Amino acid sequence: MSIVSPSELVGDTAIATFADLFSKQIKAAMDEERAEIAGLSQHLLNAHTFAGKEQIDQQTMLQEMGSAIAKLQFADRLSQRLLNVAKNL
């Protein structure tokens, strides 16, 4: 995102500039979170696959579950970014 010049912070131009900036922030956050959700889904699928086997590799299962839990942090990051946008609005 580019730096905003003082001339862009006047009247309708300022509103349009900030609306565009906020829109880009929301889109970037949503794009990142879609990727995180896909990763979370894959880890949960892997864990489910391992759970269905007779011989469970406990270390692999724990790694998949740990990765899935770490991926859940996307919700916190998304809420922080959207709160920042809302605060600026």
Distance bins in CASP14 RR format, pairs under 12 A and 6 or more apart:
PFRMAT RR
TARGET T0000
AUTHOR 0000-0000-0000
RMODE 2
METHOD distances of the structure
MODEL  1
1 17 0 0 0 0 0 1 0 0 0 0 0
1 18 0 0 0 0 0 1 0 0 0 0 0
1 20 0 0 0 0 1 0 0 0 0 0 0
1 21 1 0 0 1 0 0 0 0 0 0 0
1 22 0 0 0 0 0 1 0 0 0 0 0
1 23 0 0 0 0 0 1 0 0 0 0 0
1 24 1 0 0 1 0 0 0 0 0 0 0
1 25 1 0 0 1 0 0 0 0 0 0 0
1 27 0 0 0 0 0 1 0 0 0 0 0
1 28 0 0 0 0 1 0 0 0 0 0 0
2 8 0 0 0 0 1 0 0 0 0 0 0
2 17 0 0 0 0 1 0 0 0 0 0 0
2 20 0 0 0 0 0 1 0 0 0 0 0
2 21 0 0 0 0 1 0 0 0 0 0 0
2 24 0 0 0 0 0 1 0 0 0 0 0
3 9 0 0 0 0 0 1 0 0 0 0 0
3 17 0 0 0 0 0 1 0 0 0 0 0
3 21 0 0 0 0 0 1 0 0 0 0 0
4 10 0 0 0 0 0 1 0 0 0 0 0
4 13 0 0 0 0 1 0 0 0 0 0 0
4 14 0 0 0 0 1 0 0 0 0 0 0
4 16 0 0 0 0 0 1 0 0 0 0 0
4 17 1 0 1 0 0 0 0 0 0 0 0
4 18 0 0 0 0 1 0 0 0 0 0 0
4 20 0 0 0 0 0 1 0 0 0 0 0
4 21 1 0 0 1 0 0 0 0 0 0 0
5 13 0 0 0 0 0 1 0 0 0 0 0
5 14 0 0 0 0 0 1 0 0 0 0 0
5 17 0 0 0 0 1 0 0 0 0 0 0
6 13 0 0 0 0 0 1 0 0 0 0 0
6 14 0 0 0 0 0 1 0 0 0 0 0
6 17 0 0 0 0 0 1 0 0 0 0 0
7 13 1 0 0 1 0 0 0 0 0 0 0
7 14 0 0 0 0 1 0 0 0 0 0 0
7 17 0 0 0 0 0 1 0 0 0 0 0
8 14 1 0 0 1 0 0 0 0 0 0 0
8 15 0 0 0 0 0 1 0 0 0 0 0
8 16 0 0 0 0 1 0 0 0 0 0 0
8 17 1 0 1 0 0 0 0 0 0 0 0
8 18 0 0 0 0 1 0 0 0 0 0 0
8 20 0 0 0 0 0 1 0 0 0 0 0
8 21 0 0 0 0 0 1 0 0 0 0 0
9 15 0 0 0 0 1 0 0 0 0 0 0
9 16 0 0 0 0 0 1 0 0 0 0 0
9 17 1 0 0 1 0 0 0 0 0 0 0
9 18 0 0 0 0 1 0 0 0 0 0 0
9 21 0 0 0 0 0 1 0 0 0 0 0
10 16 0 0 0 0 0 1 0 0 0 0 0
10 17 0 0 0 0 1 0 0 0 0 0 0
10 18 0 0 0 0 0 1 0 0 0 0 0
11 17 0 0 0 0 1 0 0 0 0 0 0
11 18 0 0 0 0 0 1 0 0 0 0 0
12 18 0 0 0 0 0 1 0 0 0 0 0
12 19 0 0 0 0 0 1 0 0 0 0 0
13 19 0 0 0 0 0 1 0 0 0 0 0
13 20 0 0 0 0 0 1 0 0 0 0 0
14 20 0 0 0 0 0 1 0 0 0 0 0
14 21 0 0 0 0 0 1 0 0 0 0 0
15 21 0 0 0 0 0 1 0 0 0 0 0
15 22 0 0 0 0 0 1 0 0 0 0 0
15 89 0 0 0 0 0 1 0 0 0 0 0
16 22 0 0 0 0 0 1 0 0 0 0 0
16 23 0 0 0 0 0 1 0 0 0 0 0
17 23 0 0 0 0 0 1 0 0 0 0 0
17 24 0 0 0 0 0 1 0 0 0 0 0
17 88 0 0 0 0 0 1 0 0 0 0 0
18 24 0 0 0 0 0 1 0 0 0 0 0
18 25 0 0 0 0 0 1 0 0 0 0 0
18 85 0 0 0 0 1 0 0 0 0 0 0
18 88 1 0 0 1 0 0 0 0 0 0 0
18 89 1 0 0 1 0 0 0 0 0 0 0
19 25 0 0 0 0 0 1 0 0 0 0 0
19 26 0 0 0 0 0 1 0 0 0 0 0
19 85 0 0 0 0 0 1 0 0 0 0 0
19 88 0 0 0 0 0 1 0 0 0 0 0
19 89 0 0 0 0 1 0 0 0 0 0 0
20 26 0 0 0 0 0 1 0 0 0 0 0
20 27 0 0 0 0 0 1 0 0 0 0 0
21 27 0 0 0 0 0 1 0 0 0 0 0
21 28 0 0 0 0 0 1 0 0 0 0 0
21 84 0 0 0 0 0 1 0 0 0 0 0
21 85 0 0 0 0 1 0 0 0 0 0 0
21 88 0 0 0 0 1 0 0 0 0 0 0
21 89 0 0 0 0 0 1 0 0 0 0 0
22 28 0 0 0 0 0 1 0 0 0 0 0
22 29 0 0 0 0 0 1 0 0 0 0 0
22 81 0 0 0 0 0 1 0 0 0 0 0
22 82 0 0 0 0 1 0 0 0 0 0 0
22 84 0 0 0 0 1 0 0 0 0 0 0
22 85 1 0 1 0 0 0 0 0 0 0 0
22 86 0 0 0 0 1 0 0 0 0 0 0
22 87 0 0 0 0 0 1 0 0 0 0 0
22 88 1 0 0 1 0 0 0 0 0 0 0
22 89 1 0 0 1 0 0 0 0 0 0 0
23 29 0 0 0 0 0 1 0 0 0 0 0
23 30 0 0 0 0 0 1 0 0 0 0 0
23 85 0 0 0 0 1 0 0 0 0 0 0
23 88 0 0 0 0 0 1 0 0 0 0 0
23 89 0 0 0 0 0 1 0 0 0 0 0
24 30 0 0 0 0 0 1 0 0 0 0 0
24 31 0 0 0 0 0 1 0 0 0 0 0
24 81 0 0 0 0 0 1 0 0 0 0 0
24 85 0 0 0 0 1 0 0 0 0 0 0
25 31 0 0 0 0 0 1 0 0 0 0 0
25 32 0 0 0 0 0 1 0 0 0 0 0
25 78 0 0 0 0 0 1 0 0 0 0 0
25 80 0 0 0 0 0 1 0 0 0 0 0
25 81 1 0 0 1 0 0 0 0 0 0 0
25 82 0 0 0 0 1 0 0 0 0 0 0
25 83 0 0 0 0 0 1 0 0 0 0 0
25 84 1 0 0 1 0 0 0 0 0 0 0
25 85 1 0 1 0 0 0 0 0 0 0 0
25 86 0 0 0 0 0 1 0 0 0 0 0
25 87 0 0 0 0 0 1 0 0 0 0 0
25 88 0 0 0 0 1 0 0 0 0 0 0
25 89 0 0 0 0 0 1 0 0 0 0 0
26 32 0 0 0 0 0 1 0 0 0 0 0
26 33 0 0 0 0 0 1 0 0 0 0 0
26 78 0 0 0 0 1 0 0 0 0 0 0
26 81 1 0 0 1 0 0 0 0 0 0 0
26 82 1 0 0 1 0 0 0 0 0 0 0
26 83 0 0 0 0 0 1 0 0 0 0 0
26 84 0 0 0 0 0 1 0 0 0 0 0
26 85 1 0 0 1 0 0 0 0 0 0 0
26 86 0 0 0 0 0 1 0 0 0 0 0
26 88 0 0 0 0 0 1 0 0 0 0 0
26 89 0 0 0 0 0 1 0 0 0 0 0
27 33 0 0 0 0 0 1 0 0 0 0 0
27 34 0 0 0 0 0 1 0 0 0 0 0
27 81 0 0 0 0 0 1 0 0 0 0 0
27 82 0 0 0 0 0 1 0 0 0 0 0
27 85 0 0 0 0 0 1 0 0 0 0 0
28 34 0 0 0 0 0 1 0 0 0 0 0
28 35 0 0 0 0 0 1 0 0 0 0 0
28 77 0 0 0 0 0 1 0 0 0 0 0
28 78 0 0 0 0 0 1 0 0 0 0 0
28 81 0 0 0 0 1 0 0 0 0 0 0
28 82 0 0 0 0 0 1 0 0 0 0 0
28 84 0 0 0 0 0 1 0 0 0 0 0
28 85 0 0 0 0 0 1 0 0 0 0 0
29 35 0 0 0 0 0 1 0 0 0 0 0
29 36 0 0 0 0 0 1 0 0 0 0 0
29 74 0 0 0 0 1 0 0 0 0 0 0
29 75 0 0 0 0 0 1 0 0 0 0 0
29 76 0 0 0 0 0 1 0 0 0 0 0
29 77 1 0 0 1 0 0 0 0 0 0 0
29 78 1 0 1 0 0 0 0 0 0 0 0
29 79 0 0 0 0 1 0 0 0 0 0 0
29 80 0 0 0 0 1 0 0 0 0 0 0
29 81 1 0 1 0 0 0 0 0 0 0 0
29 82 1 0 0 1 0 0 0 0 0 0 0
29 83 0 0 0 0 0 1 0 0 0 0 0
29 84 0 0 0 0 1 0 0 0 0 0 0
29 85 0 0 0 0 1 0 0 0 0 0 0
30 36 0 0 0 0 0 1 0 0 0 0 0
30 37 0 0 0 0 0 1 0 0 0 0 0
30 74 0 0 0 0 0 1 0 0 0 0 0
30 77 0 0 0 0 0 1 0 0 0 0 0
30 78 1 0 0 1 0 0 0 0 0 0 0
30 81 0 0 0 0 1 0 0 0 0 0 0
30 82 0 0 0 0 1 0 0 0 0 0 0
30 85 0 0 0 0 0 1 0 0 0 0 0
31 37 0 0 0 0 0 1 0 0 0 0 0
31 38 0 0 0 0 0 1 0 0 0 0 0
31 74 0 0 0 0 0 1 0 0 0 0 0
31 78 0 0 0 0 0 1 0 0 0 0 0
31 81 0 0 0 0 0 1 0 0 0 0 0
32 38 0 0 0 0 0 1 0 0 0 0 0
32 39 0 0 0 0 0 1 0 0 0 0 0
32 71 0 0 0 0 0 1 0 0 0 0 0
32 73 0 0 0 0 0 1 0 0 0 0 0
32 74 1 0 0 1 0 0 0 0 0 0 0
32 75 0 0 0 0 0 1 0 0 0 0 0
32 77 1 0 0 1 0 0 0 0 0 0 0
32 78 1 0 0 1 0 0 0 0 0 0 0
32 81 0 0 0 0 1 0 0 0 0 0 0
33 39 0 0 0 0 0 1 0 0 0 0 0
33 40 0 0 0 0 0 1 0 0 0 0 0
33 71 0 0 0 0 0 1 0 0 0 0 0
33 72 0 0 0 0 0 1 0 0 0 0 0
33 73 0 0 0 0 0 1 0 0 0 0 0
33 74 1 0 1 0 0 0 0 0 0 0 0
33 75 0 0 0 0 1 0 0 0 0 0 0
33 76 0 0 0 0 0 1 0 0 0 0 0
33 77 1 0 0 1 0 0 0 0 0 0 0
33 78 1 0 1 0 0 0 0 0 0 0 0
33 79 0 0 0 0 0 1 0 0 0 0 0
33 80 0 0 0 0 0 1 0 0 0 0 0
33 81 0 0 0 0 1 0 0 0 0 0 0
33 82 0 0 0 0 0 1 0 0 0 0 0
34 40 0 0 0 0 0 1 0 0 0 0 0
34 41 0 0 0 0 0 1 0 0 0 0 0
34 74 0 0 0 0 1 0 0 0 0 0 0
34 78 0 0 0 0 0 1 0 0 0 0 0
35 41 0 0 0 0 0 1 0 0 0 0 0
35 42 0 0 0 0 0 1 0 0 0 0 0
35 71 0 0 0 0 1 0 0 0 0 0 0
35 74 0 0 0 0 1 0 0 0 0 0 0
35 77 0 0 0 0 0 1 0 0 0 0 0
35 78 0 0 0 0 0 1 0 0 0 0 0
36 42 0 0 0 0 0 1 0 0 0 0 0
36 43 0 0 0 0 0 1 0 0 0 0 0
36 67 0 0 0 0 0 1 0 0 0 0 0
36 68 0 0 0 0 0 1 0 0 0 0 0
36 70 0 0 0 0 1 0 0 0 0 0 0
36 71 1 0 1 0 0 0 0 0 0 0 0
36 72 0 0 0 0 1 0 0 0 0 0 0
36 73 0 0 0 0 1 0 0 0 0 0 0
36 74 1 1 0 0 0 0 0 0 0 0 0
36 75 0 0 0 0 1 0 0 0 0 0 0
36 76 0 0 0 0 0 1 0 0 0 0 0
36 77 0 0 0 0 1 0 0 0 0 0 0
36 78 0 0 0 0 1 0 0 0 0 0 0
37 43 0 0 0 0 0 1 0 0 0 0 0
37 44 0 0 0 0 0 1 0 0 0 0 0
37 68 0 0 0 0 0 1 0 0 0 0 0
37 71 1 0 0 1 0 0 0 0 0 0 0
37 72 0 0 0 0 1 0 0 0 0 0 0
37 73 0 0 0 0 0 1 0 0 0 0 0
37 74 1 0 0 1 0 0 0 0 0 0 0
37 75 0 0 0 0 1 0 0 0 0 0 0
37 78 0 0 0 0 0 1 0 0 0 0 0
38 44 0 0 0 0 0 1 0 0 0 0 0
38 45 0 0 0 0 0 1 0 0 0 0 0
38 71 0 0 0 0 1 0 0 0 0 0 0
38 74 0 0 0 0 0 1 0 0 0 0 0
39 45 0 0 0 0 1 0 0 0 0 0 0
39 46 0 0 0 0 1 0 0 0 0 0 0
39 64 0 0 0 0 0 1 0 0 0 0 0
39 67 0 0 0 0 1 0 0 0 0 0 0
39 68 0 0 0 0 1 0 0 0 0 0 0
39 70 0 0 0 0 0 1 0 0 0 0 0
39 71 1 0 1 0 0 0 0 0 0 0 0
39 72 0 0 0 0 0 1 0 0 0 0 0
39 74 0 0 0 0 1 0 0 0 0 0 0
40 46 0 0 0 0 0 1 0 0 0 0 0
40 47 0 0 0 0 0 1 0 0 0 0 0
40 64 0 0 0 0 0 1 0 0 0 0 0
40 65 0 0 0 0 0 1 0 0 0 0 0
40 66 0 0 0 0 0 1 0 0 0 0 0
40 67 0 0 0 0 1 0 0 0 0 0 0
40 68 1 0 1 0 0 0 0 0 0 0 0
40 69 0 0 0 0 1 0 0 0 0 0 0
40 70 0 0 0 0 1 0 0 0 0 0 0
40 71 1 1 0 0 0 0 0 0 0 0 0
40 72 1 0 0 1 0 0 0 0 0 0 0
40 73 0 0 0 0 1 0 0 0 0 0 0
40 74 1 0 0 1 0 0 0 0 0 0 0
40 75 0 0 0 0 1 0 0 0 0 0 0
41 47 0 0 0 0 0 1 0 0 0 0 0
41 48 0 0 0 0 0 1 0 0 0 0 0
41 64 0 0 0 0 0 1 0 0 0 0 0
41 67 0 0 0 0 0 1 0 0 0 0 0
41 68 0 0 0 0 1 0 0 0 0 0 0
41 71 0 0 0 0 1 0 0 0 0 0 0
41 72 0 0 0 0 0 1 0 0 0 0 0
41 74 0 0 0 0 0 1 0 0 0 0 0
42 48 0 0 0 0 0 1 0 0 0 0 0
42 49 0 0 0 0 0 1 0 0 0 0 0
42 64 0 0 0 0 1 0 0 0 0 0 0
42 67 0 0 0 0 1 0 0 0 0 0 0
42 68 0 0 0 0 1 0 0 0 0 0 0
42 71 0 0 0 0 1 0 0 0 0 0 0
43 49 0 0 0 0 0 1 0 0 0 0 0
43 50 0 0 0 0 0 1 0 0 0 0 0
43 60 0 0 0 0 0 1 0 0 0 0 0
43 61 0 0 0 0 0 1 0 0 0 0 0
43 62 0 0 0 0 0 1 0 0 0 0 0
43 63 0 0 0 0 1 0 0 0 0 0 0
43 64 1 0 1 0 0 0 0 0 0 0 0
43 65 1 0 0 1 0 0 0 0 0 0 0
43 66 1 0 0 1 0 0 0 0 0 0 0
43 67 1 0 1 0 0 0 0 0 0 0 0
43 68 1 1 0 0 0 0 0 0 0 0 0
43 69 0 0 0 0 1 0 0 0 0 0 0
43 70 0 0 0 0 1 0 0 0 0 0 0
43 71 1 0 0 1 0 0 0 0 0 0 0
43 72 0 0 0 0 1 0 0 0 0 0 0
44 50 0 0 0 0 0 1 0 0 0 0 0
44 51 0 0 0 0 0 1 0 0 0 0 0
44 61 0 0 0 0 0 1 0 0 0 0 0
44 64 0 0 0 0 1 0 0 0 0 0 0
44 65 0 0 0 0 1 0 0 0 0 0 0
44 66 0 0 0 0 0 1 0 0 0 0 0
44 67 0 0 0 0 1 0 0 0 0 0 0
44 68 1 0 1 0 0 0 0 0 0 0 0
44 69 0 0 0 0 0 1 0 0 0 0 0
44 71 0 0 0 0 1 0 0 0 0 0 0
44 72 0 0 0 0 0 1 0 0 0 0 0
45 51 0 0 0 0 0 1 0 0 0 0 0
45 52 0 0 0 0 0 1 0 0 0 0 0
45 64 0 0 0 0 1 0 0 0 0 0 0
45 67 0 0 0 0 0 1 0 0 0 0 0
45 68 0 0 0 0 1 0 0 0 0 0 0
46 52 0 0 0 0 0 1 0 0 0 0 0
46 53 0 0 0 0 0 1 0 0 0 0 0
46 57 0 0 0 0 0 1 0 0 0 0 0
46 60 0 0 0 0 1 0 0 0 0 0 0
46 61 0 0 0 0 1 0 0 0 0 0 0
46 62 0 0 0 0 0 1 0 0 0 0 0
46 63 0 0 0 0 1 0 0 0 0 0 0
46 64 1 0 1 0 0 0 0 0 0 0 0
46 65 0 0 0 0 1 0 0 0 0 0 0
46 66 0 0 0 0 0 1 0 0 0 0 0
46 67 0 0 0 0 1 0 0 0 0 0 0
46 68 0 0 0 0 1 0 0 0 0 0 0
46 71 0 0 0 0 0 1 0 0 0 0 0
47 53 0 0 0 0 0 1 0 0 0 0 0
47 56 0 0 0 0 0 1 0 0 0 0 0
47 57 0 0 0 0 0 1 0 0 0 0 0
47 58 0 0 0 0 0 1 0 0 0 0 0
47 60 0 0 0 0 1 0 0 0 0 0 0
47 61 1 0 0 1 0 0 0 0 0 0 0
47 62 0 0 0 0 1 0 0 0 0 0 0
47 63 0 0 0 0 1 0 0 0 0 0 0
47 64 1 0 1 0 0 0 0 0 0 0 0
47 65 1 0 1 0 0 0 0 0 0 0 0
47 66 0 0 0 0 1 0 0 0 0 0 0
47 67 0 0 0 0 1 0 0 0 0 0 0
47 68 1 0 0 1 0 0 0 0 0 0 0
47 69 0 0 0 0 0 1 0 0 0 0 0
47 71 0 0 0 0 0 1 0 0 0 0 0
48 56 0 0 0 0 0 1 0 0 0 0 0
48 61 0 0 0 0 0 1 0 0 0 0 0
48 64 0 0 0 0 1 0 0 0 0 0 0
48 65 0 0 0 0 0 1 0 0 0 0 0
48 68 0 0 0 0 0 1 0 0 0 0 0
49 56 0 0 0 0 0 1 0 0 0 0 0
49 57 0 0 0 0 0 1 0 0 0 0 0
49 60 0 0 0 0 0 1 0 0 0 0 0
49 61 0 0 0 0 1 0 0 0 0 0 0
49 64 0 0 0 0 1 0 0 0 0 0 0
50 56 1 0 1 0 0 0 0 0 0 0 0
50 57 1 0 0 1 0 0 0 0 0 0 0
50 58 0 0 0 0 1 0 0 0 0 0 0
50 59 0 0 0 0 0 1 0 0 0 0 0
50 60 1 0 0 1 0 0 0 0 0 0 0
50 61 1 0 1 0 0 0 0 0 0 0 0
50 62 0 0 0 0 1 0 0 0 0 0 0
50 63 0 0 0 0 1 0 0 0 0 0 0
50 64 1 0 0 1 0 0 0 0 0 0 0
50 65 0 0 0 0 1 0 0 0 0 0 0
50 68 0 0 0 0 0 1 0 0 0 0 0
51 57 0 0 0 0 0 1 0 0 0 0 0
51 58 0 0 0 0 0 1 0 0 0 0 0
51 60 0 0 0 0 0 1 0 0 0 0 0
51 61 1 0 0 1 0 0 0 0 0 0 0
51 62 0 0 0 0 0 1 0 0 0 0 0
51 64 0 0 0 0 1 0 0 0 0 0 0
51 65 0 0 0 0 1 0 0 0 0 0 0
52 61 0 0 0 0 0 1 0 0 0 0 0
53 60 0 0 0 0 0 1 0 0 0 0 0
53 61 0 0 0 0 1 0 0 0 0 0 0
55 61 0 0 0 0 0 1 0 0 0 0 0
56 62 0 0 0 0 0 1 0 0 0 0 0
56 64 0 0 0 0 0 1 0 0 0 0 0
56 65 0 0 0 0 0 1 0 0 0 0 0
57 63 0 0 0 0 1 0 0 0 0 0 0
57 64 0 0 0 0 1 0 0 0 0 0 0
58 64 0 0 0 0 0 1 0 0 0 0 0
58 65 0 0 0 0 0 1 0 0 0 0 0
59 65 0 0 0 0 0 1 0 0 0 0 0
59 66 0 0 0 0 0 1 0 0 0 0 0
60 66 0 0 0 0 0 1 0 0 0 0 0
60 67 0 0 0 0 0 1 0 0 0 0 0
61 67 0 0 0 0 0 1 0 0 0 0 0
61 68 0 0 0 0 0 1 0 0 0 0 0
62 68 0 0 0 0 0 1 0 0 0 0 0
62 69 0 0 0 0 0 1 0 0 0 0 0
63 69 0 0 0 0 0 1 0 0 0 0 0
63 70 0 0 0 0 0 1 0 0 0 0 0
64 70 0 0 0 0 0 1 0 0 0 0 0
64 71 0 0 0 0 0 1 0 0 0 0 0
65 71 0 0 0 0 0 1 0 0 0 0 0
65 72 0 0 0 0 0 1 0 0 0 0 0
66 72 0 0 0 0 1 0 0 0 0 0 0
66 73 0 0 0 0 0 1 0 0 0 0 0
67 73 0 0 0 0 0 1 0 0 0 0 0
68 74 0 0 0 0 0 1 0 0 0 0 0
69 75 0 0 0 0 0 1 0 0 0 0 0
70 76 0 0 0 0 0 1 0 0 0 0 0
70 77 0 0 0 0 0 1 0 0 0 0 0
71 77 0 0 0 0 0 1 0 0 0 0 0
72 78 0 0 0 0 0 1 0 0 0 0 0
73 79 0 0 0 0 0 1 0 0 0 0 0
73 80 0 0 0 0 0 1 0 0 0 0 0
74 80 0 0 0 0 0 1 0 0 0 0 0
74 81 0 0 0 0 0 1 0 0 0 0 0
75 81 0 0 0 0 0 1 0 0 0 0 0
75 82 0 0 0 0 0 1 0 0 0 0 0
76 82 0 0 0 0 0 1 0 0 0 0 0
76 83 0 0 0 0 0 1 0 0 0 0 0
77 83 0 0 0 0 0 1 0 0 0 0 0
77 84 0 0 0 0 0 1 0 0 0 0 0
78 84 0 0 0 0 0 1 0 0 0 0 0
78 85 0 0 0 0 0 1 0 0 0 0 0
79 85 0 0 0 0 0 1 0 0 0 0 0
79 86 0 0 0 0 0 1 0 0 0 0 0
80 86 0 0 0 0 0 1 0 0 0 0 0
80 87 0 0 0 0 0 1 0 0 0 0 0
81 87 0 0 0 0 0 1 0 0 0 0 0
81 88 0 0 0 0 0 1 0 0 0 0 0
82 88 0 0 0 0 0 1 0 0 0 0 0
82 89 0 0 0 0 0 1 0 0 0 0 0
83 89 0 0 0 0 0 1 0 0 0 0 0
END
